[in-house]
Amino acid sequence: MKHIVLLAYNIRSLWNVGSLFRTSDAFGVEKLILTGYSATPPRREISKTAIGAEEYIKWEHIEDPIEAIGKLKEHGFRIVALELSEDAVDVSQYQAQEKTCLIVGHEVTGVPEEILGICDDKIQIPMMGKKESLNVAVATGIALSHIGG
C-alpha cells in the first residue's frame, strides 16, 4: 500500500481547497498539507465542495512549504510536483514510490521554482486541446488516480 501526502501551495480558491479534501478522500490520501496562503477549514465555501471530507481527512497548515517538504523528506517521502516543465514525466508513465508527496500549486502560476528545485521528480498531464493546463482540483484528481494505490 502506498502512502500519499498531498501538499497544496497558495491555492486561492476556497472551492478548490474543498475539492482537494474530497479528492483526497476518494484516492486515500493520508494527509493534506495546506501551505502558503491556502485557506483552511472551517469555511463555508470549503465545506460546500468538501461535503464533510474536511471533518475526517487529516490536514495541517504549514505556512512555509519548504519547511513542510523538509519534514516529509526526513520521513522518507519522495517529493513530486505536478507542473508543466521540460523535464516533467507524463503522469501515466510515472512510477510512484511507496511514500510519495504530490505537490500542486497556485491555479495560475503553478509551483514556484524554489519548490521545484527541491523536488525529486516532476510530472505533468498531457494536454490535447488548446489550453495548457487544467483546474488544479481536476488535475490533482487525475494525478492521484495514476500515482495512488
HUFENKA-V258560 format. One record per backbone hydrogen bond with DSSP energy under -1.0 kcal/mol. CO is the residue of the C=O (numbers start at 1). NH is the residue of the N-H. Records with the same first field share a line. If there is no record, write none. Layout:
CO = NH / NH
This chain:
3 = 100
4 = 30
5 = 102
6 = 33
7 = 104
8 = 35
13 = 17
14 = 18
15 = 19
16 = 20
17 = 21
18 = 22
19 = 23
20 = 24
21 = 25
22 = 26
23 = 27
24 = 29
25 = 28
31 = 6
32 = 60
33 = 8
34 = 62
35 = 10 / 38
43 = 47
44 = 48
45 = 49
46 = 50
47 = 51
50 = 53
52 = 55
53 = 56 / 57
58 = 32
60 = 34
63 = 36
64 = 68
65 = 69
66 = 70
67 = 71
68 = 72
69 = 73
70 = 74
72 = 77
73 = 76
78 = 101
79 = 120 / 121
80 = 103
81 = 123
85 = 88
89 = 124
90 = 93
98 = 3
99 = 78
100 = 5
101 = 80
102 = 7
103 = 82
104 = 9
106 = 110
110 = 106
112 = 115 / 116
113 = 117
115 = 118
116 = 119
121 = 81
122 = 89
123 = 83
124 = 91
135 = 139
136 = 140
137 = 141
138 = 142
139 = 143
140 = 144
141 = 145
142 = 146
143 = 147
144 = 148
